[in-house]
Amino acid sequence: MATRWLFHRLRSFRGHKNRRTPDIMATRWQIGAILFIPLEEKTITIIDMNLFKAILSFAICIALSMSCGGEQPQPVNPDDKTDPETPSTSTIEPLDKATMPILAWYSIPPEYATLDRYKELKKAGFTINFSHIYSLEDALQSLDLARQAGIKVMFTCGDALNNDTENVVRQVKDHPALCGYFLRDEPTGADFPALAAWAGRIRAVDPDHEIYLNLLPNYAGEEMLGSTYEEYVKKFTSTVNTTMLSFDHYPVLENGSVRDYWWNNLEIISREAAAAGLPMWAFALSTAHHPYPVATQASLRLQLYTDLAYGAQCLQYFTYWCPTPGTWDFHDAPIAEDGTKTAVYDLVKEMNKEIQARAGVWVGCKVQKVYHTGSEIPPGVTELTEPMPEPLKKLDTKGHGALISFLENGRYRYAMLVNRSHLEGFDYTISFTKDVAQVYEDGSVVAIPGRSANRHLDPGDCAIFRMAK
């Protein structure tokens, strides 16, 4: 009888995993009591006695193991590759919701203009369509399709916008998909007075939408600029009544190098935009042509995160649709010339998703100062030196080139570290003089214990740290 009961109780342990339930605690007492039951039955055989001893020995082992209590160590899963630095818990106040304007330069041609194509553009993360359109009829169709797709249009319709400005503006100014009016790309300094007059005619009819011009980069010669680059930019902001300060500069070259004067171009544009009270717009190159390579995740990150570190309030891709090769051997755009999607489309889509997840850091931010570190410092920028600017206590990039931008936005201050290389990652150490949290790629905000961190930064990537003002 005792033997059968003991077998029954031992089998009932399955699945309990050493939990101290009342049932198990009672069973432990009962098993122990069996050890002292007098064996009065004379009919127990030698085999029964041997079996009974084996069962008692097993019961003692069970009782001793259970007396340790608590959870037993769990085996390590060799497939668990969770990075201990990856955010999991202790998430604090999230980022404010925001949307970064993202413009597709040289977008959907009129002959491909369908609602599905405009939805495809939106699915890639673009918020503004800028197609090269040369008739008012096609431009009106673009506005209607964009409205249905839920995006905006930078309006252009060839010479009509200049030759019949007031009439054209009256026809489109109340359209819900209108973002603004495109006037000219890369004007020279001599073009500014005529552009100012054109902008004034638009403003007289529609004071509410953007006036869009895009300036030359700083590697344009003084013959085109009409002055030094800084004077060219100052003249533009003081002469032309525009609503943003936009420029293009494609820094990544086919040999893998990065133009070192690109960062100085950003310094000038960022500074002059702030002085004029204008938002800064900047570019990334998404369409290859000599001497520029096919876009990679790292080259896009480098350009776009650096633009944002300098305060960009609208990001632009040159181009979305592949232009017909001619003067330039365009290829590998997000959308090929025949309308098929390429691998670059997926890269751009993922990049835009990354940006929007942390748009609350950048939309409406003010740049306080940008510093550069590394064994080589680009010309025309500020090197990070001791004493560290508050609230930074230490930054060690092990000699690798990086920039760190200090931004203010709402209740918070941000330190944004960007890897200046699109080819190599590096390990770094950073610490602050006040409590800090890291803003991860998915937008989560996680407190950093001890106000310091050791991290790895991938090629072209950024790391963002948030602290109270």
C-alpha positions as CSV (number, residue, x, y, z in Angstrom):
1,M,0.0,0.0,0.0
2,A,2.7,2.4,1.0
3,T,4.7,1.5,-2.2
4,R,1.7,2.2,-4.5
5,W,1.0,5.5,-2.7
6,L,4.6,6.6,-3.0
7,F,4.7,5.9,-6.7
8,H,1.5,7.9,-7.2
9,R,2.9,10.9,-5.2
10,L,6.2,10.9,-7.0
11,R,4.6,11.0,-10.4
12,S,2.5,14.0,-9.3
13,F,5.7,16.1,-9.1
14,R,6.0,16.4,-12.9
15,G,5.6,20.0,-14.2
16,H,6.0,21.6,-10.7
17,K,9.6,22.9,-11.3
18,N,10.3,23.1,-7.6
19,R,7.6,25.5,-6.8
20,R,6.8,25.6,-3.1
21,T,3.0,24.9,-3.3
22,P,1.1,23.6,-0.3
23,D,0.5,20.3,-2.1
24,I,4.2,19.7,-2.6
25,M,5.1,20.7,0.9
26,A,2.5,18.2,2.3
27,T,3.9,15.5,0.1
28,R,7.4,16.1,1.3
29,W,6.3,15.6,4.9
30,Q,4.4,12.4,3.9
31,I,7.4,11.0,2.1
32,G,9.6,11.7,5.0
33,A,7.0,10.0,7.4
34,I,7.2,6.8,5.3
35,L,10.7,6.3,6.4
36,F,9.5,5.5,9.9
37,I,6.5,3.3,9.0
38,P,7.0,-0.1,10.8
39,L,6.9,-3.0,8.5
40,E,4.5,-5.4,10.2
41,E,3.3,-7.2,7.1
42,K,5.0,-10.6,7.1
43,T,4.2,-11.2,3.5
44,I,6.7,-8.8,2.0
45,T,9.1,-10.7,-0.3
46,I,12.7,-10.1,-0.8
47,I,11.9,-8.6,-4.2
48,D,9.3,-6.3,-2.6
49,M,11.9,-5.2,0.0
50,N,14.5,-4.4,-2.6
51,L,12.0,-2.5,-4.7
52,F,10.9,-0.6,-1.6
53,K,14.5,0.3,-0.7
54,A,15.1,1.6,-4.2
55,I,11.9,3.8,-4.0
56,L,12.9,5.1,-0.6
57,S,16.4,6.0,-1.9
58,F,14.8,7.9,-4.8
59,A,12.4,9.7,-2.5
60,I,15.2,10.8,-0.2
61,C,17.0,12.3,-3.3
62,I,13.9,14.1,-4.3
63,A,13.3,15.5,-0.8
64,L,16.9,16.7,-0.5
65,S,16.9,18.5,-3.9
66,M,13.6,20.2,-3.0
67,S,14.9,21.4,0.3
68,C,17.2,23.8,-1.5
69,G,14.1,25.7,-2.7
70,G,13.8,28.5,-5.3
71,E,14.2,28.3,-9.1
72,Q,17.0,26.2,-10.5
73,P,19.4,27.7,-13.0
74,Q,18.1,27.6,-16.6
75,P,20.2,26.3,-19.4
76,V,21.7,29.0,-21.7
77,N,20.1,29.1,-25.2
78,P,23.0,29.2,-27.7
79,D,20.8,30.9,-30.2
80,D,20.1,33.8,-27.9
81,K,22.2,36.6,-29.3
82,T,20.5,39.5,-27.6
83,D,22.9,42.5,-27.2
84,P,22.9,43.6,-23.6
85,E,23.0,47.2,-24.8
86,T,19.8,46.7,-26.9
87,P,16.8,48.5,-25.3
88,S,14.4,46.1,-23.5
89,T,13.0,47.7,-20.4
90,S,13.2,50.9,-18.4
91,T,11.8,52.9,-21.4
92,I,11.2,56.5,-20.3
93,E,9.1,59.3,-21.8
94,P,8.8,58.7,-25.6
95,L,9.7,61.1,-28.4
96,D,7.1,63.7,-29.5
97,K,5.3,62.6,-32.6
98,A,6.6,64.4,-35.8
99,T,6.9,63.9,-39.5
100,M,10.1,64.9,-41.4
101,P,9.3,66.3,-44.9
102,I,11.0,64.1,-47.5
103,L,11.1,65.2,-51.1
104,A,11.6,63.1,-54.2
105,W,13.5,65.1,-56.8
106,Y,12.8,64.2,-60.5
107,S,9.9,62.0,-59.5
108,I,7.1,60.3,-61.5
109,P,7.0,61.4,-65.2
110,P,3.6,62.4,-66.6
111,E,3.5,59.4,-68.9
112,Y,3.7,57.1,-65.8
113,A,1.4,59.2,-63.7
114,T,-1.2,56.8,-62.0
115,L,-2.6,56.6,-58.5
116,D,-0.7,53.3,-58.0
117,R,2.6,55.1,-58.8
118,Y,1.9,57.9,-56.4
119,K,1.0,55.4,-53.7
120,E,4.2,53.6,-54.4
121,L,6.1,56.8,-53.8
122,K,4.3,57.3,-50.5
123,K,5.1,53.7,-49.5
124,A,8.8,54.5,-49.9
125,G,8.4,57.2,-47.3
126,F,8.2,60.3,-49.4
127,T,5.9,63.1,-48.4
128,I,6.6,65.5,-51.3
129,N,6.5,64.7,-55.0
130,F,8.6,66.9,-57.4
131,S,8.1,65.7,-60.9
132,H,9.7,67.6,-63.8
133,I,6.4,68.7,-65.6
134,Y,6.2,71.1,-68.5
135,S,2.4,71.6,-69.0
136,L,-0.3,73.0,-66.7
137,E,-2.6,70.0,-67.6
138,D,0.0,67.5,-66.4
139,A,0.8,69.6,-63.3
140,L,-2.9,69.7,-62.3
141,Q,-3.1,65.9,-62.8
142,S,-0.1,65.5,-60.5
143,L,-1.8,67.5,-57.8
144,D,-5.0,65.4,-58.0
145,L,-3.1,62.1,-57.8
146,A,-1.0,63.3,-54.9
147,R,-4.1,64.4,-53.0
148,Q,-5.6,60.9,-53.4
149,A,-2.3,59.3,-52.3
150,G,-1.9,61.5,-49.3
151,I,1.2,63.4,-50.2
152,K,2.1,66.9,-51.4
153,V,3.5,68.4,-54.6
154,M,6.2,70.9,-55.3
155,F,4.6,72.6,-58.3
156,T,6.2,73.3,-61.6
157,C,4.8,73.6,-65.1
158,G,7.6,74.8,-67.3
159,D,7.6,78.4,-68.6
160,A,3.9,79.0,-67.8
161,L,4.7,79.6,-64.1
162,N,7.1,82.4,-65.1
163,N,5.3,83.9,-68.1
164,D,1.8,83.8,-66.7
165,T,2.6,83.7,-63.0
166,E,-0.5,85.3,-61.5
167,N,-3.0,83.3,-63.6
168,V,-1.3,79.9,-62.9
169,V,-0.9,80.6,-59.2
170,R,-4.6,81.4,-58.9
171,Q,-5.5,78.1,-60.4
172,V,-3.5,76.0,-58.0
173,K,-3.1,78.0,-54.7
174,D,-6.1,76.4,-53.0
175,H,-5.3,72.8,-54.0
176,P,-4.9,70.7,-50.8
177,A,-1.9,68.8,-52.2
178,L,0.1,72.0,-53.0
179,C,3.4,72.3,-51.1
180,G,5.0,75.2,-53.0
181,Y,6.4,76.5,-56.2
182,F,9.7,75.5,-57.8
183,L,11.5,78.4,-59.5
184,R,15.1,77.4,-60.3
185,D,17.8,74.9,-59.6
186,E,21.4,76.1,-58.9
187,P,21.1,79.8,-59.9
188,T,24.2,82.0,-60.2
189,G,24.6,85.1,-58.2
190,A,23.6,87.1,-61.3
191,D,20.2,85.4,-61.4
192,F,19.1,86.6,-57.9
193,P,17.4,89.9,-58.9
194,A,15.2,88.2,-61.5
195,L,14.3,85.4,-59.2
196,A,13.4,87.9,-56.4
197,A,11.0,89.6,-58.8
198,W,9.4,86.2,-59.8
199,A,9.1,85.2,-56.2
200,G,7.4,88.5,-55.4
201,R,4.8,88.0,-58.1
202,I,3.9,84.6,-56.6
203,R,3.8,86.0,-53.1
204,A,1.4,88.7,-54.1
205,V,-1.2,86.0,-55.1
206,D,-0.2,83.3,-52.7
207,P,1.6,84.2,-49.5
208,D,1.0,80.9,-47.8
209,H,3.1,78.3,-49.7
210,E,6.8,77.6,-50.2
211,I,9.0,79.4,-52.7
212,Y,11.6,76.8,-53.7
213,L,15.0,77.4,-55.1
214,N,18.1,75.2,-54.7
215,L,21.6,76.7,-54.4
216,L,24.9,75.6,-55.9
217,P,27.5,73.7,-53.7
218,N,30.7,75.3,-52.5
219,Y,32.8,73.5,-55.1
220,A,31.2,75.7,-57.8
221,G,33.7,78.3,-59.1
222,E,33.5,82.0,-58.3
223,E,32.7,82.6,-62.0
224,M,29.3,80.9,-61.4
225,L,28.8,82.2,-57.9
226,G,29.9,85.7,-58.6
227,S,31.7,85.9,-55.3
228,T,32.9,83.7,-52.5
229,Y,30.6,81.0,-51.5
230,E,29.6,82.6,-48.2
231,E,28.9,85.9,-49.9
232,Y,26.8,84.0,-52.5
233,V,24.6,82.5,-49.8
234,K,24.3,85.8,-47.9
235,K,23.3,87.6,-51.1
236,F,20.6,85.0,-51.8
237,T,19.0,85.2,-48.4
238,S,19.0,89.0,-48.4
239,T,17.8,89.3,-52.0
240,V,15.3,86.5,-52.9
241,N,12.1,86.3,-50.9
242,T,12.2,82.5,-50.4
243,T,10.9,80.4,-47.6
244,M,13.8,78.0,-47.1
245,L,17.6,77.7,-47.7
246,S,18.3,74.7,-49.9
247,F,21.5,73.5,-51.4
248,D,23.0,70.3,-53.0
249,H,26.4,68.8,-52.5
250,Y,27.1,65.1,-53.2
251,P,30.1,64.1,-51.2
252,V,30.6,60.4,-51.7
253,L,32.8,59.5,-54.7
254,E,33.3,56.3,-56.7
255,N,36.8,55.7,-55.2
256,G,35.2,55.6,-51.7
257,S,36.4,59.0,-50.5
258,V,34.3,61.8,-49.1
259,R,34.8,65.4,-50.2
260,D,36.3,67.0,-47.1
261,Y,34.8,70.4,-47.9
262,W,31.3,69.1,-47.7
263,W,31.2,69.7,-44.0
264,N,32.2,73.3,-44.4
265,N,29.4,73.7,-47.0
266,L,27.0,72.4,-44.3
267,E,28.5,74.8,-41.7
268,I,27.8,77.8,-44.0
269,I,24.3,76.8,-45.0
270,S,23.3,75.9,-41.4
271,R,24.7,79.2,-40.0
272,E,23.2,81.4,-42.7
273,A,19.8,79.6,-42.5
274,A,19.7,80.3,-38.8
275,A,20.8,83.9,-39.3
276,A,18.0,84.5,-41.9
277,G,15.4,82.6,-39.8
278,L,14.9,80.1,-42.6
279,P,14.6,76.3,-42.4
280,M,17.6,74.4,-44.0
281,W,16.9,71.8,-46.7
282,A,19.6,69.4,-47.8
283,F,20.2,66.4,-50.1
284,A,21.3,62.8,-50.4
285,L,22.3,61.3,-53.7
286,S,20.3,58.2,-54.6
287,T,21.0,58.0,-58.3
288,A,24.5,57.0,-59.5
289,H,26.3,58.9,-62.2
290,H,30.0,59.5,-62.7
291,P,31.9,60.3,-60.4
292,Y,29.3,59.1,-57.9
293,P,28.7,55.4,-57.0
294,V,25.5,53.4,-56.5
295,A,23.9,54.3,-53.2
296,T,24.4,52.0,-50.2
297,Q,22.8,52.0,-46.8
298,A,25.9,53.5,-45.3
299,S,26.3,56.2,-47.9
300,L,22.7,57.3,-47.5
301,R,23.0,57.2,-43.7
302,L,26.2,59.3,-43.8
303,Q,24.5,62.0,-46.0
304,L,21.1,62.1,-44.3
305,Y,22.2,61.9,-40.7
306,T,24.9,64.5,-41.3
307,D,22.2,66.8,-42.9
308,L,20.1,66.3,-39.8
309,A,23.0,66.9,-37.4
310,Y,23.4,70.3,-39.1
311,G,19.7,71.1,-38.7
312,A,18.0,70.1,-41.9
313,Q,14.2,70.4,-41.8
314,C,13.5,68.8,-45.2
315,L,15.5,65.9,-46.7
316,Q,15.7,65.6,-50.5
317,Y,16.8,62.7,-52.7
318,F,18.4,63.2,-56.1
319,T,16.6,61.4,-57.8
320,Y,13.6,59.1,-57.4
321,W,13.0,58.2,-61.0
322,C,16.1,57.7,-63.2
323,P,16.6,60.5,-65.7
324,T,17.3,59.7,-69.3
325,P,21.1,59.4,-69.6
326,G,22.7,62.2,-71.6
327,T,25.2,64.7,-70.3
328,W,25.2,62.4,-67.2
329,D,25.3,58.6,-67.2
330,F,22.4,58.2,-64.7
331,H,21.8,54.7,-63.5
332,D,20.6,52.7,-60.4
333,A,18.0,55.2,-59.2
334,P,15.2,53.9,-56.9
335,I,13.0,53.6,-59.9
336,A,14.6,52.7,-63.2
337,E,14.0,54.6,-66.4
338,D,11.5,51.9,-67.5
339,G,9.5,52.2,-64.3
340,T,10.8,49.1,-62.5
341,K,11.9,49.2,-58.8
342,T,15.5,48.7,-58.1
343,A,17.4,47.6,-54.9
344,V,17.9,51.3,-54.2
345,Y,14.2,51.7,-53.7
346,D,14.3,49.3,-50.8
347,L,17.3,51.1,-49.3
348,V,15.5,54.5,-49.5
349,K,12.3,53.1,-48.1
350,E,14.2,51.6,-45.1
351,M,16.2,54.8,-44.6
352,N,13.0,57.0,-44.6
353,K,11.4,54.6,-42.0
354,E,14.5,55.0,-39.8
355,I,14.3,58.8,-40.0
356,Q,10.6,59.0,-39.3
357,A,11.0,56.8,-36.2
358,R,13.2,59.5,-34.6
359,A,11.7,62.6,-36.4
360,G,10.7,64.1,-33.0
361,V,14.4,64.7,-32.4
362,W,14.9,66.8,-35.5
363,V,11.7,68.5,-36.6
364,G,11.8,72.0,-35.2
365,C,15.2,71.6,-33.6
366,K,17.8,74.3,-33.2
367,V,21.5,73.6,-33.7
368,Q,23.6,74.9,-30.9
369,K,27.0,73.7,-32.1
370,V,28.7,71.0,-34.2
371,Y,32.1,69.6,-33.3
372,H,34.4,67.2,-35.1
373,T,36.8,64.6,-33.7
374,G,39.3,62.1,-35.1
375,S,42.9,62.0,-36.3
376,E,42.0,64.1,-39.3
377,I,39.7,67.2,-39.0
378,P,38.0,68.5,-42.2
379,P,38.7,72.1,-43.2
380,G,36.4,74.9,-42.0
381,V,34.8,73.1,-39.0
382,T,35.3,73.2,-35.2
383,E,37.4,70.5,-33.6
384,L,36.3,69.0,-30.3
385,T,38.9,69.9,-27.7
386,E,39.2,70.1,-23.9
387,P,37.4,71.4,-21.9
388,M,34.4,69.5,-23.2
389,P,31.3,71.5,-24.0
390,E,28.5,70.9,-21.5
391,P,26.9,68.5,-20.9
392,L,29.6,66.3,-22.5
393,K,32.2,64.9,-20.1
394,K,34.1,62.6,-22.4
395,L,34.1,61.4,-26.0
396,D,36.7,58.9,-27.3
397,T,36.3,57.7,-30.9
398,K,39.7,56.0,-30.8
399,G,41.0,58.3,-33.5
400,H,38.1,57.7,-35.9
401,G,36.4,60.6,-37.7
402,A,33.1,61.6,-36.2
403,L,31.0,64.7,-35.6
404,I,28.9,65.5,-32.5
405,S,26.0,67.9,-32.8
406,F,24.2,69.6,-29.9
407,L,20.6,70.2,-30.7
408,E,17.7,71.7,-28.7
409,N,14.1,70.8,-29.2
410,G,11.3,71.5,-26.8
411,R,12.1,70.3,-23.3
412,Y,15.2,68.4,-24.3
413,R,18.7,68.7,-25.4
414,Y,20.3,66.1,-27.7
415,A,23.8,65.1,-28.5
416,M,24.0,63.4,-32.0
417,L,27.1,61.5,-32.9
418,V,27.6,60.7,-36.6
419,N,30.3,58.4,-38.1
420,R,32.0,60.4,-40.9
421,S,33.0,57.2,-42.7
422,H,30.7,55.2,-44.9
423,L,33.2,52.4,-45.0
424,E,34.3,51.6,-41.4
425,G,32.6,51.4,-38.1
426,F,34.2,52.1,-34.7
427,D,33.9,51.6,-31.0
428,Y,33.6,54.7,-28.8
429,T,33.1,55.8,-25.2
430,I,30.9,58.7,-24.3
431,S,29.9,60.2,-20.9
432,F,27.9,63.2,-19.7
433,T,27.7,65.4,-16.7
434,K,24.0,64.9,-16.2
435,D,21.4,62.1,-16.5
436,V,21.1,60.9,-20.1
437,A,19.0,58.5,-22.2
438,Q,19.7,57.0,-25.6
439,V,17.2,57.4,-28.5
440,Y,17.4,54.1,-30.4
441,E,16.7,53.5,-34.1
442,D,13.1,52.4,-33.4
443,G,12.4,55.6,-31.5
444,S,12.5,54.1,-28.1
445,V,14.2,56.1,-25.3
446,V,16.2,54.2,-22.7
447,A,18.0,55.6,-19.7
448,I,21.8,55.0,-19.5
449,P,23.0,54.0,-16.1
450,G,26.0,55.9,-14.8
451,R,25.7,58.6,-17.4
452,S,28.2,56.8,-19.6
453,A,28.3,54.2,-22.4
454,N,30.6,52.1,-24.5
455,R,29.1,51.6,-27.9
456,H,29.8,50.6,-31.6
457,L,28.8,53.0,-34.4
458,D,28.3,51.4,-37.9
459,P,29.5,53.1,-41.1
460,G,27.6,56.4,-41.7
461,D,25.3,55.7,-38.7
462,C,24.4,58.0,-35.8
463,A,23.8,57.6,-32.1
464,I,21.5,60.0,-30.3
465,F,21.5,60.9,-26.6
466,R,18.8,62.9,-24.8
467,M,18.9,64.9,-21.6
468,A,16.7,67.5,-19.9
469,K,17.7,71.2,-20.5
